[in-house]
Amino acid sequence: MATDTENSSNLLYHNGEFVPANSPVLSVKDQAIVLGQGIFETLVAYSGKPFLPEPHYIRLKAGADAMGLDIPEEESLLEAMLETLERNKLETTERVRIRITVTGGISDMRFSNTKGAENLMIEVGVAPVISHHAKTITLPFARNEKGALSGLKTINYGENVVAVRKARAAGADEGIYGNTVGNLCEGTWSNVFVCKEGQWITPPLSSGCLPGVSRAHLLDVARTAGISIEEVDIPLSDLANVDSAFLTSTLREAQPISHIDGRELPEVTPDSLKKIATAFRESVESLR
C-alpha cells in the first residue's frame, strides 16, 4: 500500500508513494534525461477498470528487459494503477488515461543503470476526447525496421516530436511513416489499417511498427466479427489509391482517416469499418 506524502487533488504514484503530480521527482542525473533510458505504457481505464492490462504489461516487460530495467510483478503494478485511480477520485470516471513510466534512475555507470535505482511513476487524468476522423500525411522520414528500438515502447520520442510538428504544420492530425524499404509502417502515435480493393490490410510487425495492444485486440475482434484483415507489406505509395483507412491506439480505439496527403478518401466509414468499430466498442462495454 502506497502512502500519501501530501494531500492533493492530483496525485502521482512514485516509487510506492503518492506525491503532487507536479513534484520534481526526477534528478537531472537520471538515465532517462542523460541517455533516454526509459519505457512507458498508456492504458485507458473504463469506469475504473484498466483495459487489456495483461498485454500492456507484457510489452512493458519486453521494453524493461531490453533496456535492463526492473519493474514490479504484473499484479503489484495493477494494484498500484487501481490505487492511483482511487486516490485521484477517478475510479468511476468513464474514460481515464493511465500512463506508466519507468526510468533508469541515477547511475555512475554510463549506458548501464544501477539495479534498484529505477523510478516508477503512474499518472492519471481524464482521457482526451478524440475527433471522429483524422487527417493524415505521409512523412518524408523512414522508420528503421531493423533498429535497436524497433518494436519497443521507449521514451525516445524525438523522431515523433519532429514528425508531429511537420504533420500539424501541414494541417494534419497524424503523420504516417514508411520504413527503410518503402513499405507502410505506422503512424507517430498509432497503427494503420487500409482497405484496398475491398480487402483490409495492416503492416506486419516485421515492418518495424510498434506491436500495438489495440492493434492486436482489433485483429481479434475483427476476426470474431467475420471481417478479414491481412497482415502484409504494402508500399507506402499505395496510400494514394486506398479507398478507406483507420488508425488504432489506446486512446483512438478505431479512428477513421478522412484524408491522406490532402486527398479525401472515397469511403471514410464503410460498413466493414463500422462493424469493426462496433465490435471493438462492444469488447469495451463487456468490462462494465
Secondary structure, DSSP 8 states (H G I E B T S, - for coil): --EESS--SSEEEETTEEEETT---S-TTBHHHHT--EEEEEEEEETTEESSHHHHHHHHHHHHHHHT-----HHHHHHHHHHHHHHTT-TT-SEEEEEEEEE--B-SSTT---TT--EEEEEEEE-----SSEEEEEEEEEE-TTSTTTT--BS--HHHHHHHHHHHHTT-SEEEEEETTSBEEEESSSEEEEEETTEEEE--GGGT----HHHHHHHHHHHHTT--EEE---BGGGGGG-SEEEEEETTTEEEEEEEETTEE-S-SS-HHHHHHHHHHHHHHHTT-
